[in-house]
Amino acid sequence: MKSELQLREGPVTTSNRVLDLLPRKERARILMLAKQVELPLSQELYEVGEKVRYVYFPSAGVISLVAVIEGSPGVELALLGREGMLGVEVLLGNSVSPLRALVQASGSAWRIERHKFELTLAGSPVLRHCMQQYLSLLVRQLVTSAACLRFHLIGPRLARFLLLMQDRVCSDELIITQEFLALMLGVRRVGISAAAAALQQCGLIRYQRGQVHILDRSGLEAAACRCCVSDRLAMIRDFQ
């Protein structure tokens, strides 16, 4: 067992916002249980109805949470990166995933076995409070995405998606294909082609061969639906 002194001298930061909000001693206890793993592009971390074996705290990369309806390929409801956690259903006492979790931009994460995380959560009010804050934020994103999917046009939704991706990868260059964008936004590929062409014609992005280069961030923000502003405000207001 590590001594209390060793626990207090644990890592100062983890590159994951949820973990880094914890007091240093609490963070060190969590990291004693964690293993750093790579998140390769397109890896499926959870499948719908699958028993959750691990929870993940990304330190780099992007994970998509996809709702799968019978007879359809699914549609993305939320993105999470180093600001969040994969496995919030565990906080509600549920060990089965209701969504598919797919790595959309390669990276890395702190991975913890579910039962070990549950035991730590039960004995740490500080950790439980931090996790509940993040759960509230994620629920807001899920609700916003559901409304956005129903009421907003493809172009503004595509602009919002690209901004959310850029926020998480911290780069103007995004590696993503039209097929994947169509899956994430729940539309046909021809719709993505038209929307991307319109954004490119306005000088906001350059798109070719599965790569999107964001040329005008402020212009893209103006083109995006207001859901993008709602996402960012919720992050600032509800998860400090």
N, C-alpha and C positions, 0 to 999 in steps of 0.2 A: 504493500500500500504506500502511496505517496504521502509525505508529511504535509501538515497544514502550511508550512513555509513553502514547500514546493507548489502547493495549490495556489497560494497567493502570488507566486512568481510565474504563473502560467502566461501564455501568449498575450501580448497587449491587444492585438487585433487579429481577426480571422478573415477579413474581407467579406464577411457576411453581416448584414446590418442587424438582423435579429440577435445573433450571438454577441455582436459587439456592443449592443445596448445593455447586455447583462453586466452586473458587477463582476469584476475581474475574477474573484474567487468562484462565483457560480459558473462563469464561462470555463474556467479551468476544469471544474468537475465534469462539465459536459464533454469537453475535449478529451478527457481521459477515456471516454467511452466511444469516441469517434474515430473513424478511419478516413483519410483523404483518398478519394477515388476520382478517376477521370470520367467525364461525361461525353462520350463520342457522339457526333452528329447523328441524328435519327434513332438513337437508342430509345427503346421503350422501357421506362422505369416502372410504370404501373399499367395494367390493363383493367378494363371495366370488370368489376366483380371479382377481381383477384385479391387475395389476402395480402395486406401490407406487411412486408418483412422488414423494411427499413424506412427511416425518415431521412430526408436530405436537406442540408443547408448549403445552397450553392455559394461558391466563392468567385465563380466566373461562369459565363455561359447563360443560356436561356432555355427554360422548360415551358412547353405549351400544355395547358390543361384542356382536353378535348372531350366534348360531349358526343357520345356515339349513339345514334338512333338506328334501330333495326332497318336495314335496307338502304342506309346512307353511309358515306365514308366518315361523317362526323363534322363538327364545327368547333372552332376554338372559342373558349369562354374566358380564358385568362392566360396571362404570361407571368412567369416569375423568374427572377434572377437572384442576384446577390442581396437584394432587399428582402428576400423571403425564405420560405420553407415549403418543402413538399412533404405532405403527410398530415395536414391539419385535421383530417377526419379522426385521427388518433386522439386529438384533444376532446372530441365529443364521445369518446368511448366506442368508436367504430373502427374495426380492423379491416374493413373491405373497402376498396377504392370505388367511388361512383363515377370516376372519370379516367380517361386514358391520359397518361403523362408521357410526353415525347420530347426528347432533346432537340431543340430547334437551332441552337448555336452551341457548338462544342465548348466545353469548359471543365470545371472541376467542382467537387462538393465535399463537405464533411458528411459522412454517412454513419448513422447510428442504428443499431438493431432496435426494432420497435419495442420489444418488451423491456429493454434496458432504459429506453427513453421514457416509457410509461412509469417505471419505478422512480426515476429521477424527477419526473414531473409531479408525481404524487407527493414527494417530500420537499418540494421547492415552491413556495408561494411566489417568489420573485420570478422564477422561470414561467410559472403558470400565467402570471399577469402579462408578461411580455408576449407569450404565445397567444393569449386572448386578444391582445391589441392587434397582432398580425392577422388573426382570424377575422376580426372585424373589418380590416382593410381589404382582405381577399374577398369577403362577402360583398363588399361595395363594388369591387371590380367585376364580380360575376353578375351582379344585378345590372350594372351599367352596360356590360357587354351584351346581355340578353336584350335590353331595350335598344341598344345601338343596332344589333342584328335585325331587329324588327322594323325600325323606323328610318334608318339612315341609308343613303345611297352608297354605292360601292366606292366611288372616288374619295369622299371624306373618310370612310372607314379604312381604306387603304392608307391614306395619309396618317391617320391615328395609329394604325398598326406599325408603320415604319418608324414613327416617333417613339413608340413604346419599345420597339426593338433597339433603336439607337440609344435610348436611355440606359438600357441594360448591357449592351456590348461596349458602350463608350467609344464608338467609332463611327465615322461617316460611311464606311464600307460595310455593306450587309451582303452576306452570301445566302441567297434564297431564290428558288426557282418559281416560275409561274404556277407550276403544278402544286407546289407546296402552299403558295399564297392562296390559290383557289380553295384548297382544302381548309386552310385556317379560317378563311373568311366565309366559307360555305357558299361559294358561287362557282359558276362555270369559268373555265380558263379564258374564254373569249372576253368575259367581263373584266378580268384582271388585266388582260392585254390592253383593252380600251382605256381603263382607268390609269394604268401606268403610262400609257402614251400621252394622255392628257397632262399628267403631272410633269412629264419630260418636256412636253411642248411649252409649258409655262416656265421652264428652266429651274424647276424645283429638285428634280432628280435626274440621274443618268442611269438607264437600265439596259443591260445587255448580258446575254449568256449567264443568267443566273446570278448576276451581281447588281446590286442597287447602290449607287453612290449618291448620298444626300448632298446637294449643292447649296440649297437655301433653306436652312432650318426654320427661320422665322416665316418664310413664305409657306412652308409645309404646315406649320402650326396654324396659319391663317386658312389653309385649305382643309384642315382636318375638322371633323365634327367636334362639338363642344364636349363630348365625352372625354376627350384627351385632357382638357382642362380639369374636368371633374376627377380624373384619375390622379393628376398631379396634386391637386388641392387636398384630396383624401390622404395622400401619402404625407404631406406636410402637417395636416391637422391632426390626424388620428394615430400616427405612428412615430412619435418622437423618442 
